[in-house]
Amino acid sequence: MEFYEKCEGDKYVRSINDLLSVMPKKDASDLHLVAGVPPCYRIDKELLREDLPPLNPENVKYLLSDIIGPEDWNKLEQNFELDFSYAIPGIARYRGNVMVQRGSIAAVFRAVPFEIPEFDKLGLPQELKALCNLKRGLVLVTGPTGSGKSTTLASIIDIINRTRKLNIVTIEDPIEFLHKHKLSTVRQREIGGDTHSFANALRHVLRHDPDVILVGEMRDLESISIALTAAETGHLVFSTLHTQTAPSTINRIIDVFSESERKQVRQQLAATVQGVISQQLLPKNGGGKVVAIEYMTGVSAVRNLIREGKEHQIYSVMQTGHEYGMVTMDTYLIELYKKGKITEEVMREHCVDAQEIDRIMSKEKTASPHTKVKDLSGW
């Protein structure tokens, strides 16, 4: 791909700022720009086309040339993909990704609010607030792309920032939510602009005397290894993974390492894991979205299973661990369904085990009138 030079003949009927600025009004999470179709917005998980002319490859280049400078064009030319952040003052920040497809370029922008959403307005379990008081250990937020992992982490970091006098260092790709210094001091580093990679930043982060480290994503063996070591040496480490459940998260981390290293990694993970939050964003009855949560805490029974290589038994501990704040995804989905927040179809589409859903619902139907069933109405 040749370096792009702007040409008036490639101009589109809307500017990139026009297309991005309407996202908050439409309650759109993403804007898609790809040749052959009009600009598309993702609203409530559906990709909807605007009533505008189809884009051609030159239109896409022209639109992006307003916000991508020569240095980033060169990166795109070399790597065939580019991550970056962009802001429209008074409107929103955006996480952008550009990639080459079939010889032309396509882009997606994810809207990120300027204000960090308050924890209490996200619909998250209050039990998760306990993670904000930890002194050390590893906390992971997992789930598919677009499930709100970054938002959950930002709200947790904001609580720490407002309530504790600590040094917080974040490593992100790209920076999404901007944290201001409050009781804590916050240093935010962006991959590409402030450091070359997660692993490189992590190798040097301990020299900055951090109390809390946020790693945007544990992507490879080196970054996972350094994050575990940081948690093991007395730091509080937060990060994300694209896994669906708490047990699969533990497996993913361990499987990254060679067979000869896994025993040691199990020991590290068992000693450091404080919590795993797995989440999904689901279509809500009446419109909008609602979050569904699975939460595993690092109780002794869980730690022992990790050491012994019995991750498949973790779910059993979670099913009986309500007193520790633990909840499985299927239990949480049932509670959302019972409260009318999601349909049965949505519940079954996003459950981990349909048979478990049937078992729990059947058990509740046949329970004695005097038998108390766990109430998660405050979640």
N, C-alpha and C positions, 0 to 999 in steps of 0.2 A: 504494500500500500504506500503510495506516495504521500509526502507531507502535504497537508491540505492548505490551499490558498483560497480565500473567500472570493466568491463571484456573485454579483447581484442577480444573475440569471438563475441562481440556485435558491433564491429567497423563498420562504414558505409564507402562507397566509397568516400564520401566527408566529410570534417570537417564542423562544424557549422560556423566557420569564413569564409570558402570558400563559403558556401551557402549564407551567409549574405553579403559578400563583393561584389558579382555580382549584388546586387539589384540596386545600382545607375546606372550601365551600362545598365541594362534591363529596367530602368525607372519603376521599380516595387514598389508598395506601401507596399505590405505585402508578407511575406513568411509563408506558412502553412506546418507544420510537423504533419502528422497523420499516424498511422499504416494502411497498406493496399494499399497505393498509394505512388508514388514518391513525393518528395518535390514539392510544387506548389507555383507559384508566381502570385500575382494579378497585372495584367497590363491592364490599361484602363478598369477597372471594371470586367474583365474576369479572371477567375482562370485557369491558364495554368500549365499543368504538365511538369516537366523536363524530359528529356530523360535519366532517371536514374532508377535503380532498385527500386521496391516498398520498403517502410520502413516496418520493423516489430517493435513490441513494444520495444524490446531491443535496436534496432538502435536509436529510438527516445530518450530513456533514455541516451544512450551513448553520443549522440550529445549534449544533454542538460547538461550532467555532466561536460563538459568543461567550462561552464559559470555559473552554479548554484552550490553554496557551500552547505555544510552540514546544515547550519542554515535554508536556504531557502528550502532545501529538506524536513526538518522537518515541516516547515510551510505548504508545499504542502501536506504532509502526514496528517496533522491535519485538514486543511481547504478544501482540494480537489481542490484548485485553487491558483494561485500565480501571482501577478503582479510585474514586476521589470523592470529596465532599464539596458542597456548594450551598450558599445561603442567599436568601432574598430578605433584606432587612425588613423587619416588621411582619413577615409572612411565615417563613419556616426555613429550616435547614434540610438538606437533601443528601442522601447517600447515593452516589451514581456509579454505575458500572457500564462500560462500553466494551463490546466485543466484535470481532470480525466474524461475519457469517455469509457464506456463499459469495465472497469477494467484496461485500459491502459491510457497512457497520450498523450495529443496532445498539440501543441504549435503554437502560431501565433506571428510573429514579425512585427511591423510597423516601417518603416524607418523614422528617423527624422534627417534632415540635421544639421550639426554642425553650419552652419551660419544661423542666423535668416533671413528669406526671407524679402526683402524690401517691404514695403507696396505698393509702386507704381508698383511693378512687379507682384502683386497678382491679378490684374484685379478688385480690389475693388473700389466702388464709392469714389470719393475724399471727398464727404460730411462726410464720417465716420471719417475723420481726426479731425473733431471738437470735437470728444469724447476725444481726447488726451489732450485737454485744460480744461476739466472739473475739478472743485475743489472737488465736492462731488456728491454722488448719486449712482445709480445702473445701470450697463450696462450688458446686457446679450447677449451672442452669442449662437444661438441654431441651431439645425439641426441633421440629422441622423449621426450615426457613420461613420467616414471616409469622412465627408463633409468639413473638413478643419477648424473646430472651433479653435483648438489649435494653428494652424498657424496664423489665423486672430488675435487672442488675443496676440500671441507672437509679431507680427509686431506692434500692437498698444502699447504694453508695451515698446517695443524697442524705439518707437518714444518718449514716455514720458521719458524714461531713457536718451535719447540723448539730450533732449531739456529743461528738468525741473530739479531743484534741490530738489528732494523729497526722501522719504524713501519708497521703494516698498517691500512688503512682499508677496510671493507666497506660496500657499499650493497646492501641486499637487500629483497625483497618477497615474504613477510615474512622476518624473521630465522629461520633454521632451527637450525643448530648454533651453540651458544654457545662462543666461544673465550675462554679465560682468558689473562691476561698471563703469558708465560713469558720466554724471552730477548727476544722482541719485545714491543712494546705493540700492542694491538689495539683499534680503535674500530669498533663495528658500528652502522650507521645503518639504520633501517627506514623504508620508504616509507609515508607516511601518519602515522606517529608521530613520526619524527625529521626528515623532509624531505618535500617535496611530490611529487617525482618523481626518477627516475634522472637525467634531464638536469639538473635543478636541483642535485642533490647533486654531480654531476660538475663542474658549473661552479665549485663552491666547494672541491672536494676538494683541489686543489693548494695551497690556502692552509694546509692542515694538515700540510705537509711530509711527505707519504707516500713510502715506498719501494715499497710493494706496495699495489695497489688491486684489490679484488675487486668487480666489477659483476655483480650477480645475473643480469641478462639485458640484452643490448643490444637494446632494443626498437624504436628508431626512428632516423631519420637523425641527430638531434641527439646522442643518447647514443652512437651509433656513431662519429660525428665527433669528439666530445670524448675518447672512449676511445682512438681512434687517435692523437690529438694528445698525450695523456698518455703513451702508449707511445713516441711519437716523441721526447718531451722528456726521456727518461731514466728513466721509471718502469716497473715490472714490473706489467702489467695482466692480470688473469684475468677471463674472462667466459664466458657460455654463449649458444648459439643453438639453435634447433630445426631443425637441418639433419641430413641423413643421412650425408653423406660429406665428406671434407676438400675436394675440388674444389667441391662445391656450397656449402660454407661460404664459400669465397672469392667465388664468384659472388653469393651472397646479399648480402654486404657491399657489393660493387661496385655491384650493381643498385639498391641503395637510393638512390644518388646520381644526379643528372641527368647527361646525356650530356657536358655541358661540364665536369663535375667529375671524371669517372671517371679521366682520365689522372693527375691529381694523387693521387687516392685509391689508384690502383694503385702509385704511387711510395711513398706512405706505408705501404701494406700490405706491399709487398715489403721495405721497410726495417725493419719492426717485427715481422713474424710470426716467432715462435719455435717454435710447435707448434700443431697442431690434433689433438685427440683426439675421435674419433667413437665412441660406444659404444651398445650394446644390452644389455638384461638378458633372458636367455633361460631357458626352462624346462630344468632340469638333469635328466639321467637319474637316476631314483631319488628325485626331489623336490627342491625348492629352486630356486635360480636360479644362473646363472653369467654373468659379464660377457664380452662379446665386444668387442674393441677394434680400431679403425683408428687408426693414428698417422702423422702427417706432420710432419716437422721442417723448419725453415726453412733448408735447405741452399741453396747458391748456385743450383743448377739450378732449384729451386722458385721462388726469388725472381725469377729471370730470366723464367720462364714467366708469373708474375703481372704483371710489368712489360709484357710483350709481349702480354698478353691471350690467352694460350694455356693456360687452366686445364684444358682437356680433355686436355692432355698430362701433367698432374701425376700421374695414376695410373701412367703408364709409369715415371716416376721413382721412385714409391713401390714398385713391383714389383721394382725392382732396387736399392733403397736399404736392404737389411737391415743393412749395415755401419753405417748411421746410426741404427739402431733403428726404421726405418720398416716398417710392415706394412699391408697392405690388409685390409679387412673379410673378403673372401672367403678369403684365405689363413688368417686367424685362425680363421674358422669351420671350415675343413678340419682345422686342428690340433685344435680342440675335438672334432670328430667322430672323428678318428683316436684320440684319447685316451679315447674313450667317454663324454665329458662331455655330449654332445648327440646326438640321433638324426639320421639323414640327413634326415628330414622337416623337423626344426627348422632344420638347416643350409640346406636349399634354400628354406625359407619366408622366411628372414631374409637371404639373400645379396643382394648388389648386382647380380650378373650370373651367371645360371645357366650360361651358356656358359663363363664364366671358371672356374667351379667344375669343370665337365666337363673343361676343358682342363688345369687343374692336376692333377686326379686321374688323368687319362689319362697325363700326362707322368710322374708318379711311378710309375705301374704299369709303364711301358715303360723306366724309367731303368735304366742298367747297374748291376749289383750293386756295382760299385766307385765309382758316382757318389754323392757325399754330397748329401743333400737337407737344406735348412735345417731345423734342429731348434729348435722353439720350446717345448720341454718345460718350460723355466723360466719361461714366461709364464703 
